[in-house]
Amino acid sequence: MERFSFTPKGVCSRNISFELVDGKIHDLKFVGGCNGNLKAIGLLLEGADPKEAANTLRGNDCAGRGTSCADQLAIALEQAMKQ
């Protein structure tokens, strides 16, 4: 079990971390950003398949930024799955 840490770009959150255990997302945490919403994402994705989660979240836009915390999470999950 390895903890993955990712520094998002273009969003309010400053760090995304999570574990992949037996191919599932666990203990997803965001530092910074919209606290309640990001905690909810962590709860909703607990035990989820990272590929399915990334496919769902990829391309989500926040306030015309071209990305969002959810989109950055998709990038983080994709990078973690490649390791």
C-alpha angles and dihedrals in degrees: 000000000000129000113227121209125194132183108216123216128219097011139092097250114089101198140016120197134174144147128240109213119179088344095306133110116252137174096007111189134179124197111211126352128087099343101201096043094047092048087052091052089052091052093045093050097045105127093004126140107259095217093053091045092050091049091051096045101039113111097017107148129210118204095330094303093128089238141043139196088269092051090048089051089055089055091047092050092049091051092048092051090055092057 
